[in-house]
């Protein structure tokens, strides 16, 4: 009935059982890993591996379990958020969180500002260090860094508002009477005075 000898059948069966056991072990590993994700790359890798398992599993029970786990991995992208802290007047450290826990991200975010110049982004152990020059950021205006991640096709924007606590406050009357360019020049003058005191 079979074009194989009994010995060949046993060999093929053993190979199949070994492969099947590997696929089951992979599923179990991914199921355990989902609550201990350390980087967003692990989310993408998990989805890719589960795609393959969904193709492999030929019985409805395991196929449905693999599909369900894959959907849980996809939903992790919706659980991402961004937080950060100012380290100095020219440094900001931002971190991506997964369900409130830090996760590493390999792709640099795009960072812009409505006032700061020389904005640069540097990787920092899974987080990111943003450096900038806030010399032209007026203390009476709403100044911010706009941080933008795209992870797994999901847009993840975040605003960090700059606080120039050491900048001397300008009187409202003075601000109303001065054009914006003059106000920037006066702000730069105050900044230079502060630098002179520090020296």
C-alpha positions as CSV (number, residue, x, y, z in Angstrom):
1,X,0.0,0.0,0.0
2,X,2.9,2.4,0.6
3,X,5.9,3.1,-1.7
4,X,8.2,2.9,1.3
5,X,9.6,0.1,3.3
6,X,8.6,-0.3,7.0
7,X,12.0,1.1,8.0
8,X,11.6,4.1,5.8
9,X,8.1,4.7,7.1
10,X,9.5,4.7,10.7
11,X,12.3,7.1,9.7
12,X,9.8,9.5,8.1
13,X,7.5,9.3,11.0
14,X,10.3,10.0,13.4
15,X,11.3,13.1,11.3
16,X,7.8,14.3,11.3
17,X,7.4,13.9,15.0
18,X,10.6,15.7,15.7
19,X,9.6,18.6,13.4
20,X,6.1,18.7,15.0
21,X,7.7,18.8,18.5
22,X,9.9,21.7,17.4
23,X,6.9,23.7,16.2
24,X,5.0,23.0,19.5
25,X,8.1,24.1,21.5
26,X,8.4,27.3,19.5
27,X,4.7,28.1,20.1
28,X,5.2,27.5,23.9
29,X,8.3,29.7,23.9
30,X,6.4,32.6,22.2
31,X,3.5,32.1,24.6
32,X,5.8,32.5,27.6
33,X,7.8,35.4,26.1
34,X,4.8,37.6,25.4
35,X,4.7,38.8,29.0
36,X,8.5,39.5,29.1
37,X,9.1,41.5,26.0
38,X,12.4,43.4,26.2
39,X,12.5,45.1,22.8
40,X,10.0,46.0,20.1
41,X,12.0,43.9,17.7
42,X,10.8,40.9,19.7
43,X,7.2,41.8,18.9
44,X,7.9,41.8,15.2
45,X,9.9,38.6,15.4
46,X,7.1,36.9,17.4
47,X,4.5,37.9,14.8
48,X,6.8,36.6,11.9
49,X,7.3,33.2,13.7
50,X,3.6,32.9,14.5
51,X,2.8,33.5,10.8
52,X,4.9,30.5,10.0
53,X,3.2,28.4,12.7
54,X,-0.2,29.3,11.4
55,X,0.9,28.0,8.0
56,X,2.3,24.8,9.6
57,X,-0.4,23.8,12.0
58,X,-2.9,21.6,10.2
59,X,-5.4,20.9,13.0
60,X,-7.9,23.5,14.1
61,X,-7.1,23.4,17.7
62,X,-3.4,24.4,17.4
63,X,-4.1,26.7,14.4
64,X,-6.7,28.7,16.4
65,X,-4.3,29.0,19.4
66,X,-1.5,30.2,17.1
67,X,-3.8,32.8,15.5
68,X,-5.0,34.0,18.9
69,X,-1.4,34.4,20.2
70,X,-0.4,36.2,17.0
71,X,-3.3,38.7,17.6
72,X,-2.1,39.3,21.2
73,X,1.4,40.1,19.8
74,X,-0.1,42.6,17.3
75,X,-2.0,44.3,20.1
76,X,1.2,45.0,21.9
77,X,1.9,47.8,19.5
78,X,-1.2,49.5,20.9
79,X,0.2,49.2,24.4
80,X,3.3,51.3,23.6
81,X,3.8,54.8,25.0
82,X,6.6,57.3,25.4
83,X,8.0,59.0,28.5
84,X,11.1,61.1,29.2
85,X,12.9,63.5,31.5
86,X,15.1,66.6,31.1
87,X,18.7,66.0,32.2
88,X,19.8,69.6,31.7
89,X,18.9,72.8,29.8
90,X,20.0,71.1,26.6
91,X,19.4,67.4,27.1
92,X,16.3,65.3,27.2
93,X,16.2,61.5,27.6
94,X,13.2,59.7,26.1
95,X,12.1,56.0,26.5
96,X,9.5,53.9,24.9
97,X,7.3,51.9,27.3
98,X,5.3,48.7,26.8
99,X,2.5,48.5,29.4
100,X,4.5,50.9,31.5
101,X,7.8,49.0,31.4
102,X,10.8,50.2,29.4
103,X,11.5,48.4,26.1
104,X,14.4,48.9,23.7
105,X,13.9,50.4,20.3
106,X,16.5,50.2,17.6
107,X,15.0,52.8,15.2
108,X,15.8,56.5,16.0
109,X,12.8,58.7,16.5
110,X,12.4,61.9,14.4
111,X,12.7,65.0,16.6
112,X,11.7,68.5,15.8
113,X,11.1,71.7,17.8
114,X,9.2,74.9,17.4
115,X,12.1,76.9,18.7
116,X,15.2,74.8,19.6
117,X,18.1,74.5,17.2
118,X,20.8,71.9,16.6
119,X,18.5,69.1,17.6
120,X,20.3,65.7,17.6
121,X,19.3,62.2,18.7
122,X,21.6,59.6,20.1
123,X,20.9,56.0,21.1
124,X,21.4,55.5,24.9
125,X,21.0,51.8,26.0
126,X,17.7,51.2,24.5
127,X,16.5,54.8,25.1
128,X,17.4,58.0,23.3
129,X,19.3,61.1,24.3
130,X,18.1,64.3,22.6
131,X,20.4,67.3,22.6
132,X,19.4,70.8,21.5
133,X,20.2,74.5,21.8
134,X,17.3,76.5,23.4
135,X,18.8,79.9,22.9
136,X,15.9,81.1,20.7
137,X,13.2,79.7,22.9
138,X,11.3,82.5,24.6
139,X,10.2,81.8,28.2
140,X,6.7,83.3,27.6
141,X,6.0,81.0,24.7
142,X,5.0,77.3,24.6
143,X,8.2,75.7,23.7
144,X,8.6,72.0,23.0
145,X,10.4,69.1,21.4
146,X,8.1,67.0,19.2
147,X,9.2,63.3,19.2
148,X,7.9,60.9,16.6
149,X,8.3,57.1,16.5
150,X,6.9,54.8,13.9
151,X,6.9,51.2,15.3
152,X,5.2,48.3,13.6
153,X,3.2,50.7,11.4
154,X,2.0,52.5,14.5
155,X,2.5,56.3,14.9
156,X,3.7,57.2,18.3
157,X,4.0,61.0,18.7
158,X,5.0,62.7,22.0
159,X,5.7,66.3,23.0
160,X,8.2,67.3,25.7
161,X,7.6,70.9,26.8
162,X,10.7,72.9,27.5
163,X,11.0,74.8,30.8
164,X,13.5,77.6,31.0
165,X,13.3,78.1,34.8
166,X,16.4,80.1,35.0
167,X,15.4,82.6,32.3
168,X,14.4,86.0,33.8
169,X,10.7,86.8,33.2
170,X,10.0,89.8,30.9
171,X,7.3,92.2,31.9
172,X,4.0,91.8,30.0
173,X,4.0,95.5,29.0
174,X,7.5,95.1,27.6
175,X,6.4,92.0,25.6
176,X,3.4,93.7,24.2
177,X,5.4,96.7,23.0
178,X,8.3,94.8,21.4
179,X,8.2,93.0,18.1
180,X,9.0,89.3,18.2
181,X,12.4,89.7,16.6
182,X,13.4,92.3,19.3
183,X,12.1,90.0,22.0
184,X,14.3,87.1,20.7
185,X,17.3,89.5,20.7
186,X,16.6,90.5,24.3
187,X,16.2,86.9,25.3
188,X,19.5,86.0,23.7
189,X,21.1,89.0,25.6
190,X,19.8,87.6,28.9
191,X,21.1,84.1,28.0
192,X,24.5,85.6,27.3
193,X,24.5,87.3,30.6
194,X,23.7,84.1,32.4
195,X,26.5,82.4,30.6
196,X,28.9,85.2,31.7
197,X,27.8,84.7,35.3
198,X,28.5,81.0,35.0
199,X,32.0,81.6,33.7
